[in-house]
Amino acid sequence: MNPTQALHQLGQSLWLDNITRNLLRSGTLARYIGELSVTGLTSNPTIFEHAIGACDSYDDSIRVLADRGLSDEDLFFALALEDLTQAADLFRPAFDASDGLDGWVSLEVSPLLAHNTAHTIRDANRLHAKADKPNLFIKIPGTAEGIAAIEEAIFEGVPVNVTLLFSCEQVLAAAEAYMRGIERRLAARLDPNVASVLSLFVSRWDVAVEDSVAPPFRNRLGIAIALRTFKAHGELLASERWQRLAATSARPPRLLWASTGTKDPAASDTLYVEALAAPGTINTLPEKTLLAFADHGQVELALPADCGDAEAVIADFRREGIDDDGLAARLQREGVDAFATSWHALLTRIREKRASPAPRT
């Protein structure tokens, strides 16, 4: 049994944080499913910017779609859905075997809508309908405006992957929005079985403070924030409010670890995977991290439900001058801005490719 299989046996879902046409066409994704226990996949604007800009495997589709007169944005979503619906089919056996708990892929709404509730709701519904796959999440950022959109999307039956969450408080706000949406569905006599995951970004904490703290503090804050969130999430699921919903066919919003690739070259390349092993959670791994963990990762003890020494670690950072509440808000703003930058670059690459003449045969 390799380390990824052992982590799967522990009860944690491993999802790949990547999608490219070559990954699908070469059979690599199918191999990861069969050999490395990968049971889902996430995408974002940066991933698609790299995928479309780095090779010519999308060029033929771009020319075909351009001839239909699609806008650059609509053309991108058509390309993305070509990939993600294929991936959704590959993961459909995992989805069916887990009764919808696992086997998901994710497509993000335009990051330019991060502060526009009404348009986020509109696009979430449109993309969900266009995909027409039961195992495709629509990603919505956990901004203040996104939280309102999440509640409405859940009420309307759209499965949601809440992205760009950076703190326990942000995760709980997203979970509250999810529960309000489910409660509204129950009040309207609608099926409460609408899935959601809550994506906490981990390694960006450590990147943000690496130049502000002494070396012994490096690569510790992100894990501490994750442990604190893990405890609060467990308490939420044990609450009377959630237990009432659990008595119906409502599913708990699952906690997902995002941004788990190690950024510090001096640290272990499997640092966050090993530190965040926990049954019932999801870890979405960059391809490089997935392969590193499969090669030499260690599966040891699962996360402690009481979050261990997380609060003491966070207190140490506060004494070092780190305002974790302020930093969480800043990281979310920067995350929105970074995805918006990738979005603009992505549409620029599509414009360039649709304007290029077809190669001579």
N, C-alpha and C positions, 0 to 999 in steps of 0.2 A: 504494500500500500504506500503510495507516494504521499508527500505532505498535504497536497491539495485534497486528495481523497480522505485523508485523516481529518482535515478540517471540516469537510462535508459530513463525515461520520459524527463529528462533534455536534453538528446541528446548525452550523453557520453556512449560509448560502454564499457562493463565490460567483460574482458577476464580473464580466469583462468590461472595463471602462475604455472601450474603443470600438470603432466600426469602420471598415473600409471595404470597397468592392473586391479588392484582391483577397482580403481575409475570407470573404464568402466564396469567391470563385475558386480559390486554391484548395478549398476543403479544410483550411486551417481552423476555422471556427468549429466545424464539425468535429475535428480532432480534439480540440480543447474540451468540447462537450463530452466526448467519449473517454478521453484519457485523463483529463484534469478536473473533472467534476464541475465544470462551469455550467451554471444553470440560469444565466440571465446576462443581460448586456445593457449598458447605458451609453448615451451619446450626449454631446453638447456642441455648441457652435465652434469651439476651438478644435474639437476632434474632426468635425466635418471640414473646417477650413484646411486643416492639414491633409485630410484624405483627398479632397478634390483638387487642391493646389499642387500636391506633390507628385502626381502621376497623371497619365492620360486615360485611365480606365473609365472615367466618366465622360470623356469627350464626345463619344458617339451619342450617348443619351442626351447630352446638353444640346447637340445640334438638332436632334429629333424634337426635343421639347421646345427649343427656340422657334422651330418652324410652326409651332402651334400658337405662337404669339403670346406665350406666358410672360409675365413680369419676372424680373430676376428673383424676387422672393418666392413666387409661386413655383418657379422652375427649381429652386433649391428644395422646396418641400417635396416636390415630385421626385427628385433624385433621392432625398433622404428616405422617403417612404418606399421607394424601390428596394433599397438596402434593408430597411428595418422590417418590412413585411416578410422578406425572405428570412431574416434572422428570427422573426417571430415564429415562422413555420418550423425552423430548426429547434426552437425551444418549446414547441407545442407539446411534445411528449412529457417534458418536465412539468409543464403547466397542468396537463391533465392528470399526471400521476400524483401531483401534490394538491389536487383539487383547487387549483388557482393560487396557491400560496407562492409558488416559484415559477420560473420559466418566462420572465417578463423582459421586454425591451422598452426603451424610453426615447421619446422625441420631445424636444424642448420648443416651446413657443418662442417667437422672436424676443431676444433680450431687450429690444427697444420698447417692449410693452411692460417692463418690470414695474413701472409706476402708473399703469393704466388698467384699472380693474375691468372696465367694461370690454375693452378690446381683448384683454387676456381671456375672459370668459368666452367671447365670440370665437376666438381662434382655437381655444381648447376644444370647444364643441366641433368646430369645423374639421380640425385635424383628426380628432377621434373618429368622426364619421367617415372621413376619407380613408383612414387606415383600415377600418372595418376588421380589426383583429381584437379578440377578447383579451390578449396578453400584451397589449401595448399601453404603456403609461404615457400620459402627457405631463411633461415637466413644467412646473410653475415655480418661480422663485419665491422665497419666503419673505419678501418685502411686505411692508404694511398693506400696500395695494394688492399684492399677491395673496395675502392671507384672506382678504375678502373674496378674491376670485376663486380660491381653493374651496371655500365653503360652498359657493354657488356651483362650481364644477362638480363637486361630489354630490350635491343635491340633484344635479341633472344627470348623474350616472356616469360621469367621466372619471376613470381611474387616474390618480394623480401621484406623481413622484415630486415631492416638494424639494426643490434644490436651493443651494446657497444658504444653508442654515449653518450658523457658526457658534451657537451657544445653547445651553440648556433651555434658556428662556425662549429663544427663537423656535426651538424644536417643540416646546410645549404649546406655544402660540399656534403653530401649524397643526398640532394634534387636536387642539381645541376647535380649530376651524373644521377639521375633518369630522369630529364628533358632532358639531352643530349641523353639518351637512347630512350626516346619517340620521340624527334625531329628526330633522325636517322630513327626510324620506319616510321614516316610520310614521310620522304624523300624517303624511299624505298617502299612507298605505302603499308605499313603494318598497321594492326589494332593498334591504339595507346592505346587501352584499356588493359593495363597491370598494375596491382595494386602494390602498395608499401606502407609500413609503416616505420616510422622513430622512433626508440626506444631510448628515452632519459632516462638514469639511474639517479635516483634522490637521494635516501637515502644514497648512498655510499659517496656523498659529505659530509654529516653530520658526518658519521663515520670517514672520513679521517681527519676532523678538530676538532673533539670533545676534543682532548687533547691539542690543540694549541690555543684555544680561551676561554674567560671567559664564565661562565654559561649562562649569558643573550643571548649569540650568538648561543647557541647550537640549532640544528634542524631548522635553518633558511636559511642556504646557499643553500641547495638543492632546496627548494621551490623557492627561488629567481632566481636561474639559470633556473628553469622550466618556471617561469613567463617571464623572458627575452626571452627565446626560443619561447614561445607561441606568443609573440608580433612579433618577427622576422618571424615566420612561417606565421602569418596572413598577414604581409606585403609582403611576397613572393607570396602568393596566390592572392594578389591584384595587383601584378606587371603586366605590359603590356606583358611581356614574358609568364607568366603563363596564362593570359587571352587568349592569342592566342591559347595555347594548350587546354584550357578549351572549346574553341569554337569547337574543335573536340570532339571525345568521350573519350579523355584522362581523367583519374581520378586524383584528387589531391593526393599527397603523404600525408597520414594521420600521425598526431603526436601521438605517443604512450608514455604514462608514464610507465616506467619500474622501478624495484627496489622500489616498493612503500610499502613494509612492514616496519613497524617501528622497528628500531634496538635498540633504547634507551629505557630501561625498565621504565624510569621515564616519558616518553612522552606518549601521547595518542596512542593507537594501531590503530586508524583510522586517524592519523595526515595527512598523505600524500593524502589519498583518499578525505578527506573533503577539503583540501587546493587546490586540483587540479581538482575540478569539472569544466568541460568546454564542451559545446556542440561541436560536431564534432571531439573530441579527443577520445582516447582509454586509459583505465587504465587496465593494466594486473596485477592482484592481486594474491599473494600467498594465498593458501587455508585458512590459519588461518586468514589472513586479510579480505578476502571475508566474512567469517562467522562472524567476529567481526563487520564489517560494517553492515551486514544484521541485526545483533542483536541490535546495539546501535548507528549506524552512524547517522550523521546529514547532510542533504542536504540543504544548505543555498544559498548564492549568487554564481553565476558563476564567473569564472576568469575574471578580467578586461582586455579588449583588449589592453589597454595601459601599461599593466604589473605593474600597481600600483607603489609601492615603491621599486620594485626589484632592480633598479640601485642604489638607496641610500643604500640598504642593502648590496649589493656587494661592494660598496665603503667603507662601514664600515668594512667589512672583510679585504679589502686591507689595511686599516689603522691598522688592527690587525696583519698584516704581511702575509696574505694569498695571494698567487699569483694564481688567478683563472685560468689563461691560462696554467701555468705550471702544476697546479693540474689536470686540465682536461686531459692533455696528459699523466700524470702519472696514473690516474685512468683507462684510456683506456689500457695502457700497463699492468697494474695489472689485469684488467678484462680478457685480452687475456691469461695471465699467469694462472689465476685461472681456467679458462675453460680448458686450456691444462692440468693442474694438475688433474682435474676431469676426463678428457678424458683418461688419462693414468690409473687412478684408475678404471674407468669403464671397460676398456679392460682387466685389471688384473682380475676383478671380473668375466668377461665372460670366460677368460681362466680357472679360478678355477672351475667354474660351468660346463664347457664343459668337464673337466677332471674328474669330480665326477661321480661315478657310479650311475645308476638309482636306486631309492629305490625299495626294494623288495615289491611285492604285496601279 
